[in-house]
Amino acid sequence: MRYRKRQKLSSAVVAIILLMLACAGQAHAQAQTQEEAESTFRQANGFFDEERWTEALSMYEQVLVLDPDYHRAHWYRARCLQELGRLVEALEEARRYRRVALLEAEVTDADALLKQLEEALVSSPEARRIRRKHMQRRDGPALLSAGLISAGVGGILTGISAGRARNLEPGSSKREGNTLLFGVGVGLGVSGGVLSVLGLGLTIELSTQSIGLSVGGRLP
């Protein structure tokens, strides 16, 4: 009986020792990872000070892999993306930093950076492409529809005029009105054709861009 009690006690002691060793090992690994993250962050800052944005960006991303809670790396990553002209990504990263900022000064930095990026995006080529795509998405189908309707009305008026012309006597006063009707029909038909071509062109261009982006291409 005593032997069994000693055996259970020994097993419990061994389990406790193993648990303590596991905790100590985990704490050591975390400390080592934190130390590596801080070392990488210092290296990244060196690249940042030298305006080597690509190298600095890569290092800050390594910091965040090592320690996702290293919140200052988000601000520097956003700044690198800004300097590299990747404004949309920079804006997303700056918003991420704003959410995790701890000190009032950090919040102020985040707000200032967000304002800069939002102002830059308004006049950036990327924003112009987005606005142009929006206009194409809105105006292309509208122009195409208006053109088809106009061409259809023009065709109807031209057909009516041609039918009436066969029944009018030469020199009849109604011939002038019929000629005017014919001219209006032709004008509407031509205008409708032009609008249809413009609308179709915008629609095709938008579709081409969408296909190019969907297969990983980036059109200039």
Backbone as CSV, one residue per row, in Angstrom:
resi,resn,N_x,N_y,N_z,CA_x,CA_y,CA_z,C_x,C_y,C_z
1,MET,0.826,-1.201,0.000,0.000,0.000,0.000,0.870,1.265,0.000
2,ARG,1.873,1.210,0.927,2.773,2.366,0.970,3.546,2.527,-0.337
3,TYR,3.881,1.385,-0.923,4.634,1.422,-2.188,3.810,2.099,-3.274
4,ARG,2.515,1.789,-3.294,1.653,2.405,-4.316,1.518,3.910,-4.087
5,LYS,1.416,4.285,-2.790,1.330,5.718,-2.502,2.595,6.450,-2.931
6,ARG,3.745,5.812,-2.644,5.011,6.433,-3.062,5.095,6.546,-4.583
7,GLN,4.601,5.500,-5.267,4.641,5.479,-6.732,3.773,6.605,-7.319
8,LYS,2.577,6.783,-6.718,1.696,7.864,-7.190,2.312,9.226,-6.932
9,LEU,2.940,9.355,-5.728,3.581,10.625,-5.388,4.725,10.923,-6.349
10,SER,5.519,9.880,-6.652,6.640,10.058,-7.576,6.145,10.460,-8.958
11,SER,5.064,9.829,-9.396,4.492,10.155,-10.719,4.014,11.602,-10.757
12,ALA,3.385,12.065,-9.666,2.899,13.444,-9.603,4.062,14.430,-9.634
13,VAL,5.123,14.090,-8.896,6.304,14.960,-8.868,6.932,15.052,-10.252
14,VAL,7.044,13.910,-10.927,7.619,13.890,-12.276,6.773,14.722,-13.226
15,ALA,5.437,14.592,-13.094,4.537,15.353,-13.962,4.705,16.855,-13.739
16,ILE,4.824,17.239,-12.462,5.001,18.660,-12.145,6.326,19.177,-12.703
17,ILE,7.367,18.376,-12.548,8.683,18.780,-13.053,8.643,18.941,-14.565
18,LEU,8.009,17.988,-15.247,7.909,18.059,-16.707,7.112,19.277,-17.138
19,LEU,6.034,19.581,-16.404,5.227,20.762,-16.727,6.034,22.037,-16.543
20,MET,6.810,22.084,-15.456,7.649,23.261,-15.204,8.707,23.423,-16.285
21,LEU,9.295,22.296,-16.709,10.296,22.354,-17.779,9.677,22.830,-19.083
22,ALA,8.444,22.343,-19.370,7.760,22.757,-20.599,7.457,24.248,-20.574
23,CYS,6.985,24.737,-19.422,6.685,26.175,-19.292,7.953,27.011,-19.435
24,ALA,9.036,26.510,-18.795,10.306,27.232,-18.882,10.807,27.259,-20.316
25,GLY,10.640,26.119,-21.022,11.069,26.061,-22.417,10.266,26.995,-23.293
26,GLN,8.949,27.062,-23.038,8.089,27.950,-23.818,8.437,29.411,-23.552
27,ALA,8.677,29.742,-22.288,9.038,31.114,-21.933,10.368,31.497,-22.579
28,HIS,11.307,30.544,-22.584,12.610,30.807,-23.201,12.448,31.045,-24.705
29,ALA,11.600,30.218,-25.355,11.378,30.360,-26.795,10.722,31.702,-27.108
30,GLN,9.752,32.118,-26.272,9.092,33.402,-26.481,10.066,34.555,-26.305
31,ALA,10.915,34.443,-25.282,11.910,35.491,-25.055,12.884,35.571,-26.222
32,GLN,13.252,34.421,-26.738,14.176,34.382,-27.870,13.537,35.001,-29.109
33,THR,12.249,34.685,-29.334,11.527,35.243,-30.476,11.395,36.751,-30.339
34,GLN,11.082,37.207,-29.133,10.961,38.644,-28.890,12.288,39.352,-29.133
35,GLU,13.368,38.734,-28.667,14.697,39.317,-28.874,15.027,39.392,-30.365
36,GLU,14.665,38.340,-31.105,14.914,38.331,-32.547,14.077,39.396,-33.249
37,ALA,12.838,39.569,-32.790,11.975,40.589,-33.381,12.541,41.986,-33.147
38,GLU,13.036,42.236,-31.942,13.618,43.545,-31.635,14.879,43.800,-32.443
39,SER,15.686,42.751,-32.608,16.903,42.886,-33.405,16.562,43.183,-34.872
40,THR,15.575,42.482,-35.409,15.147,42.697,-36.793,14.559,44.093,-36.958
41,PHE,13.821,44.556,-35.941,13.233,45.893,-35.985,14.320,46.960,-36.044
42,ARG,15.392,46.763,-35.261,16.499,47.731,-35.296,17.170,47.735,-36.668
43,GLN,17.346,46.568,-37.258,17.927,46.504,-38.603,17.029,47.202,-39.618
44,ALA,15.731,46.972,-39.497,14.779,47.610,-40.406,14.844,49.126,-40.277
45,ASN,14.971,49.626,-39.041,15.074,51.067,-38.828,16.323,51.641,-39.503
46,GLY,17.386,50.851,-39.512,18.594,51.296,-40.204,18.340,51.480,-41.688
47,PHE,17.678,50.509,-42.306,17.329,50.630,-43.722,16.382,51.811,-43.939
48,PHE,15.447,52.000,-43.002,14.479,53.095,-43.118,15.190,54.443,-43.096
49,ASP,16.129,54.608,-42.178,16.869,55.872,-42.072,17.682,56.147,-43.335
50,GLU,18.111,55.085,-44.012,18.878,55.225,-45.252,17.969,55.333,-46.481
51,GLU,16.658,55.356,-46.238,15.650,55.448,-47.304,15.733,54.277,-48.280
52,ARG,16.109,53.128,-47.759,16.107,51.887,-48.551,14.777,51.190,-48.269
53,TRP,13.747,51.716,-48.943,12.374,51.371,-48.582,12.047,49.898,-48.796
54,THR,12.524,49.326,-49.881,12.197,47.919,-50.166,12.791,46.990,-49.114
55,GLU,14.078,47.219,-48.774,14.722,46.382,-47.762,14.064,46.580,-46.399
56,ALA,13.757,47.840,-46.074,13.126,48.118,-44.786,11.747,47.454,-44.707
57,LEU,10.991,47.534,-45.796,9.657,46.921,-45.821,9.741,45.422,-45.550
58,SER,10.688,44.774,-46.206,10.854,43.329,-46.016,11.192,42.999,-44.561
59,MET,12.029,43.814,-43.939,12.432,43.557,-42.556,11.269,43.788,-41.581
60,TYR,10.488,44.847,-41.826,9.341,45.100,-40.941,8.312,43.973,-41.045
61,GLU,8.169,43.429,-42.234,7.251,42.297,-42.398,7.762,41.070,-41.646
62,GLN,9.088,40.888,-41.619,9.663,39.797,-40.822,9.387,39.997,-39.338
63,VAL,9.470,41.257,-38.888,9.177,41.561,-37.478,7.753,41.133,-37.127
64,LEU,6.807,41.449,-38.022,5.403,41.127,-37.751,5.138,39.631,-37.818
65,VAL,5.944,38.909,-38.583,5.821,37.451,-38.592,6.304,36.893,-37.253
66,LEU,7.420,37.440,-36.768,7.963,36.984,-35.486,7.065,37.372,-34.323
67,ASP,6.546,38.597,-34.387,5.709,39.095,-33.286,4.577,39.942,-33.865
68,PRO,3.411,39.344,-34.113,2.273,40.083,-34.690,1.811,41.270,-33.831
69,ASP,2.171,41.279,-32.546,1.764,42.362,-31.657,2.767,43.519,-31.618
70,TYR,3.803,43.443,-32.442,4.813,44.509,-32.465,4.217,45.683,-33.261
71,HIS,3.400,46.489,-32.589,2.531,47.431,-33.294,3.287,48.542,-34.019
72,ARG,4.458,48.953,-33.527,5.186,50.040,-34.206,5.639,49.630,-35.610
73,ALA,5.805,48.328,-35.826,6.198,47.863,-37.158,5.124,48.182,-38.193
74,HIS,3.871,48.256,-37.760,2.787,48.599,-38.683,2.955,50.026,-39.219
75,TRP,3.333,50.945,-38.331,3.502,52.338,-38.769,4.643,52.447,-39.778
76,TYR,5.761,51.816,-39.476,6.903,51.883,-40.391,6.599,51.153,-41.707
77,ARG,5.875,50.070,-41.633,5.494,49.367,-42.860,4.601,50.264,-43.730
78,ALA,3.678,50.973,-43.096,2.818,51.898,-43.843,3.638,53.003,-44.503
79,ARG,4.640,53.519,-43.796,5.488,54.576,-44.353,6.304,54.062,-45.537
80,CYS,6.827,52.836,-45.432,7.585,52.265,-46.548,6.691,52.109,-47.778
81,LEU,5.490,51.603,-47.568,4.545,51.439,-48.677,4.202,52.794,-49.293
82,GLN,4.087,53.810,-48.448,3.813,55.158,-48.955,4.949,55.640,-49.852
83,GLU,6.181,55.463,-49.396,7.332,55.914,-50.178,7.484,55.127,-51.478
84,LEU,7.038,53.889,-51.473,7.118,53.053,-52.678,5.952,53.293,-53.628
85,GLY,5.018,54.182,-53.239,3.893,54.511,-54.108,2.741,53.526,-54.044
86,ARG,2.787,52.612,-53.095,1.701,51.613,-52.943,0.700,52.176,-51.932
87,LEU,-0.043,53.191,-52.398,-0.822,54.016,-51.486,-2.013,53.283,-50.874
88,VAL,-2.672,52.443,-51.649,-3.836,51.725,-51.116,-3.409,50.786,-49.989
89,GLU,-2.301,50.045,-50.209,-1.777,49.163,-49.167,-1.319,49.963,-47.952
90,ALA,-0.698,51.125,-48.219,-0.228,51.974,-47.127,-1.403,52.461,-46.285
91,LEU,-2.498,52.827,-46.949,-3.679,53.296,-46.229,-4.253,52.186,-45.343
92,GLU,-4.319,50.982,-45.870,-4.826,49.847,-45.081,-3.935,49.596,-43.866
93,GLU,-2.616,49.674,-44.073,-1.682,49.420,-42.970,-1.753,50.533,-41.931
94,ALA,-1.919,51.779,-42.395,-2.039,52.902,-41.456,-3.313,52.773,-40.618
95,ARG,-4.392,52.311,-41.226,-5.626,52.086,-40.466,-5.425,50.973,-39.435
96,ARG,-4.672,49.955,-39.841,-4.385,48.851,-38.911,-3.578,49.374,-37.713
97,TYR,-2.601,50.222,-38.000,-1.788,50.793,-36.922,-2.643,51.682,-36.014
98,ARG,-3.568,52.426,-36.639,-4.439,53.313,-35.840,-5.264,52.506,-34.839
99,ARG,-5.671,51.300,-35.234,-6.478,50.463,-34.341,-5.677,49.921,-33.163
100,VAL,-4.365,49.709,-33.353,-3.559,49.098,-32.282,-2.662,50.096,-31.573
101,ALA,-2.709,51.373,-31.981,-1.868,52.386,-31.342,-2.203,52.487,-29.856
102,LEU,-1.165,52.611,-29.039,-1.349,52.594,-27.590,-1.277,53.995,-26.983
103,LEU,-0.304,54.778,-27.410,-0.075,56.092,-26.815,-0.776,57.180,-27.622
104,GLU,-1.021,58.305,-26.973,-1.681,59.424,-27.652,-0.839,59.934,-28.821
105,ALA,0.484,59.962,-28.634,1.374,60.404,-29.708,1.285,59.465,-30.909
106,GLU,1.140,58.169,-30.644,1.013,57.200,-31.737,-0.295,57.394,-32.492
107,VAL,-1.357,57.686,-31.774,-2.648,57.963,-32.417,-2.538,59.209,-33.293
108,THR,-1.845,60.236,-32.796,-1.646,61.464,-33.565,-0.860,61.177,-34.839
109,ASP,0.208,60.377,-34.712,1.002,59.993,-35.889,0.135,59.247,-36.905
110,ALA,-0.675,58.342,-36.412,-1.526,57.547,-37.298,-2.521,58.431,-38.033
111,ASP,-3.139,59.363,-37.316,-4.128,60.260,-37.936,-3.470,61.140,-38.998
112,ALA,-2.265,61.641,-38.704,-1.557,62.485,-39.674,-1.205,61.685,-40.930
113,LEU,-0.750,60.455,-40.742,-0.390,59.615,-41.877,-1.631,59.265,-42.702
114,LEU,-2.726,58.966,-42.038,-3.970,58.652,-42.746,-4.427,59.835,-43.591
115,LYS,-4.330,61.036,-43.050,-4.730,62.226,-43.795,-3.855,62.411,-45.037
116,GLN,-2.541,62.240,-44.882,-1.617,62.353,-46.019,-1.970,61.359,-47.122
117,LEU,-2.208,60.134,-46.714,-2.481,59.078,-47.690,-3.817,59.299,-48.396
118,GLU,-4.823,59.719,-47.646,-6.128,59.960,-48.259,-6.046,61.107,-49.272
119,GLU,-5.296,62.161,-48.930,-5.138,63.285,-49.858,-4.345,62.865,-51.090
120,ALA,-3.311,62.049,-50.877,-2.497,61.595,-52.010,-3.295,60.687,-52.935
121,LEU,-4.159,59.872,-52.356,-4.936,58.933,-53.163,-5.918,59.639,-54.084
122,VAL,-6.424,60.809,-53.653,-7.408,61.532,-54.458,-6.842,61.899,-55.825
123,SER,-5.557,62.271,-55.862,-4.941,62.713,-57.112,-3.979,61.690,-57.709
124,SER,-3.954,60.489,-57.170,-3.004,59.490,-57.653,-3.491,58.845,-58.955
125,PRO,-2.560,58.314,-59.773,-2.971,57.586,-60.984,-3.902,56.425,-60.672
126,GLU,-3.683,55.799,-59.528,-4.535,54.671,-59.152,-5.967,55.127,-58.933
127,ALA,-6.120,56.295,-58.278,-7.461,56.818,-58.062,-8.115,57.231,-59.375
128,ARG,-7.312,57.796,-60.278,-7.869,58.161,-61.593,-8.334,56.933,-62.345
129,ARG,-7.584,55.825,-62.239,-8.010,54.583,-62.898,-9.334,54.082,-62.310
130,ILE,-9.454,54.200,-60.987,-10.682,53.752,-60.336,-11.863,54.610,-60.776
131,ARG,-11.652,55.946,-60.832,-12.740,56.827,-61.268,-13.113,56.568,-62.715
132,ARG,-12.086,56.337,-63.547,-12.364,56.068,-64.954,-13.140,54.767,-65.108
133,LYS,-12.748,53.760,-64.324,-13.452,52.480,-64.407,-14.902,52.642,-63.962
134,HIS,-15.113,53.477,-62.916,-16.474,53.709,-62.447,-17.306,54.393,-63.530
135,MET,-16.696,55.380,-64.217,-17.400,56.067,-65.297,-17.717,55.111,-66.438
136,GLN,-16.756,54.241,-66.750,-17.000,53.268,-67.813,-18.137,52.323,-67.431
137,ARG,-18.134,51.898,-66.176,-19.178,50.974,-65.724,-20.548,51.646,-65.767
138,ARG,-20.580,52.960,-65.513,-21.846,53.680,-65.486,-22.256,54.158,-66.877
139,ASP,-21.281,54.757,-67.619,-21.614,55.433,-68.870,-21.639,54.501,-70.072
140,GLY,-20.809,53.439,-70.042,-20.758,52.547,-71.206,-22.112,51.951,-71.548
141,PRO,-22.754,51.221,-70.627,-24.070,50.651,-70.924,-25.128,51.718,-71.212
142,ALA,-25.033,52.895,-70.512,-26.017,53.962,-70.738,-25.908,54.510,-72.150
143,LEU,-24.660,54.759,-72.604,-24.473,55.255,-73.973,-24.922,54.227,-75.000
144,LEU,-24.610,52.965,-74.735,-25.004,51.910,-75.660,-26.530,51.826,-75.762
145,SER,-27.214,51.888,-74.642,-28.681,51.828,-74.645,-29.279,53.034,-75.356
146,ALA,-28.765,54.235,-75.020,-29.275,55.448,-75.666,-29.032,55.411,-77.169
147,GLY,-27.868,54.915,-77.571,-27.557,54.821,-78.987,-28.482,53.874,-79.724
148,LEU,-28.744,52.728,-79.116,-29.632,51.754,-79.759,-31.048,52.296,-79.872
149,ILE,-31.513,52.983,-78.806,-32.854,53.565,-78.851,-32.941,54.635,-79.924
150,SER,-31.919,55.510,-79.950,-31.900,56.580,-80.951,-31.859,56.026,-82.366
151,ALA,-31.012,55.008,-82.565,-30.947,54.396,-83.898,-32.267,53.726,-84.260
152,GLY,-32.904,53.113,-83.275,-34.200,52.469,-83.539,-35.262,53.470,-83.913
153,VAL,-35.342,54.588,-83.169,-36.325,55.636,-83.489,-36.033,56.241,-84.861
154,GLY,-34.731,56.474,-85.126,-34.357,57.010,-86.427,-34.762,56.083,-87.558
155,GLY,-34.558,54.787,-87.358,-34.958,53.813,-88.377,-36.452,53.809,-88.611
156,ILE,-37.233,53.929,-87.514,-38.699,53.955,-87.646,-39.145,55.199,-88.420
157,LEU,-38.594,56.367,-88.045,-38.966,57.603,-88.735,-38.573,57.562,-90.212
158,THR,-37.401,57.012,-90.477,-36.961,56.911,-91.877,-37.877,55.985,-92.660
159,GLY,-38.272,54.886,-92.026,-39.185,53.951,-92.683,-40.532,54.585,-92.957
160,ILE,-41.071,55.323,-91.966,-42.351,56.004,-92.161,-42.257,57.014,-93.297
161,SER,-41.173,57.791,-93.298,-40.983,58.808,-94.340,-40.893,58.172,-95.716
162,ALA,-40.144,57.068,-95.809,-40.016,56.398,-97.107,-41.355,55.848,-97.577
163,GLY,-42.165,55.320,-96.643,-43.476,54.800,-97.005,-44.417,55.897,-97.474
164,ARG,-44.370,57.041,-96.770,-45.241,58.157,-97.154,-44.828,58.752,-98.482
165,ALA,-43.506,58.738,-98.761,-43.015,59.359,-100.008,-43.595,58.667,-101.223
166,ARG,-43.862,57.375,-101.145,-44.406,56.655,-102.294,-45.854,57.056,-102.596
167,ASN,-46.554,57.574,-101.578,-47.972,57.902,-101.744,-48.224,59.385,-101.999
168,LEU,-47.158,60.196,-101.953,-47.330,61.636,-102.160,-47.116,62.001,-103.623
169,GLU,-47.953,62.911,-104.081,-47.833,63.380,-105.461,-46.604,64.266,-105.593
170,PRO,-45.920,64.207,-106.745,-44.789,65.123,-106.969,-45.246,66.572,-106.835
171,GLY,-44.486,67.391,-106.157,-44.814,68.798,-105.968,-45.772,69.048,-104.838
172,SER,-46.222,68.029,-104.146,-47.146,68.194,-103.031,-46.459,68.926,-101.885
173,SER,-47.259,69.778,-101.196,-46.699,70.541,-100.077,-46.290,69.625,-98.923
174,LYS,-46.876,68.452,-98.867,-46.535,67.526,-97.783,-45.170,66.882,-97.964
175,ARG,-44.633,67.006,-99.204,-43.322,66.408,-99.445,-42.226,67.076,-98.608
176,GLU,-42.364,68.410,-98.379,-41.350,69.116,-97.590,-41.325,68.586,-96.151
177,GLY,-42.537,68.430,-95.573,-42.609,67.885,-94.218,-42.086,66.464,-94.162
178,ASN,-42.354,65.703,-95.208,-41.875,64.327,-95.245,-40.354,64.270,-95.380
179,THR,-39.830,65.212,-96.166,-38.364,65.291,-96.307,-37.715,65.630,-94.972
180,LEU,-38.356,66.563,-94.230,-37.843,66.921,-92.900,-37.884,65.710,-91.968
181,LEU,-38.988,64.963,-92.042,-39.107,63.765,-91.218,-38.015,62.756,-91.558
182,PHE,-37.738,62.625,-92.845,-36.689,61.711,-93.289,-35.326,62.152,-92.760
183,GLY,-35.095,63.473,-92.831,-33.818,63.999,-92.324,-33.645,63.780,-90.837
184,VAL,-34.733,63.996,-90.081,-34.678,63.753,-88.639,-34.392,62.281,-88.361
185,GLY,-35.052,61.413,-89.134,-34.832,59.972,-88.942,-33.398,59.579,-89.221
186,VAL,-32.834,60.118,-90.302,-31.439,59.802,-90.635,-30.500,60.348,-89.562
187,GLY,-30.784,61.593,-89.104,-29.939,62.186,-88.067,-29.955,61.380,-86.779
188,LEU,-31.155,60.954,-86.383,-31.246,60.119,-85.178,-30.524,58.787,-85.374
189,GLY,-30.640,58.238,-86.558,-29.961,56.970,-86.831,-28.452,57.100,-86.735
190,VAL,-27.910,58.173,-87.327,-26.453,58.390,-87.294,-25.984,58.656,-85.861
191,SER,-26.729,59.539,-85.148,-26.357,59.837,-83.761,-26.418,58.582,-82.902
192,GLY,-27.462,57.797,-83.125,-27.588,56.549,-82.376,-26.443,55.606,-82.653
193,GLY,-26.013,55.552,-83.918,-24.872,54.699,-84.264,-23.600,55.131,-83.564
194,VAL,-23.367,56.461,-83.537,-22.163,56.987,-82.873,-22.204,56.686,-81.378
195,LEU,-23.349,56.941,-80.730,-23.473,56.659,-79.300,-23.292,55.178,-79.008
196,SER,-23.843,54.340,-79.871,-23.716,52.891,-79.675,-22.264,52.463,-79.746
197,VAL,-21.524,53.007,-80.705,-20.110,52.660,-80.847,-19.316,53.116,-79.621
198,LEU,-19.592,54.348,-79.149,-18.894,54.840,-77.958,-19.209,53.973,-76.732
199,GLY,-20.490,53.685,-76.544,-20.883,52.863,-75.405,-20.301,51.467,-75.464
200,LEU,-20.310,50.883,-76.663,-19.750,49.544,-76.829,-18.250,49.548,-76.578
201,GLY,-17.569,50.622,-77.041,-16.130,50.722,-76.821,-15.783,50.791,-75.343
202,LEU,-16.539,51.621,-74.587,-16.292,51.722,-73.143,-16.565,50.397,-72.444
203,THR,-17.635,49.730,-72.853,-17.981,48.451,-72.222,-16.925,47.389,-72.501
204,ILE,-16.452,47.344,-73.747,-15.425,46.361,-74.108,-14.122,46.643,-73.359
205,GLU,-13.753,47.926,-73.243,-12.510,48.280,-72.541,-12.588,47.860,-71.080
206,LEU,-13.740,48.106,-70.445,-13.909,47.708,-69.055,-13.839,46.197,-68.908
207,SER,-14.466,45.474,-69.831,-14.434,44.013,-69.778,-13.017,43.490,-69.956
208,THR,-12.253,44.125,-70.855,-10.868,43.710,-71.081,-10.026,43.906,-69.835
209,GLN,-10.221,45.058,-69.156,-9.482,45.319,-67.922,-9.839,44.300,-66.853
210,SER,-11.126,43.983,-66.739,-11.560,43.023,-65.724,-10.959,41.655,-65.976
211,ILE,-10.920,41.236,-67.259,-10.334,39.940,-67.596,-8.836,39.946,-67.299
212,GLY,-8.160,41.055,-67.643,-6.724,41.152,-67.392,-6.397,41.073,-65.923
213,LEU,-7.196,41.764,-65.085,-6.945,41.737,-63.653,-7.287,40.381,-63.058
214,SER,-8.297,39.708,-63.602,-8.716,38.428,-63.027,-7.666,37.346,-63.241
215,VAL,-6.811,37.478,-64.275,-5.772,36.477,-64.497,-4.429,36.937,-63.945
216,GLY,-4.490,38.020,-63.150,-3.275,38.459,-62.461,-2.527,39.542,-63.196
217,GLY,-3.061,40.039,-64.296,-2.396,41.112,-65.019,-2.702,42.448,-64.395
218,ARG,-1.884,43.443,-64.677,-2.114,44.801,-64.191,-1.914,45.734,-65.364
219,LEU,-3.009,46.292,-65.849,-2.928,47.149,-67.016,-2.409,48.517,-66.617
220,PRO,-1.654,49.168,-67.486,-1.128,50.497,-67.139,-2.231,51.548,-67.150
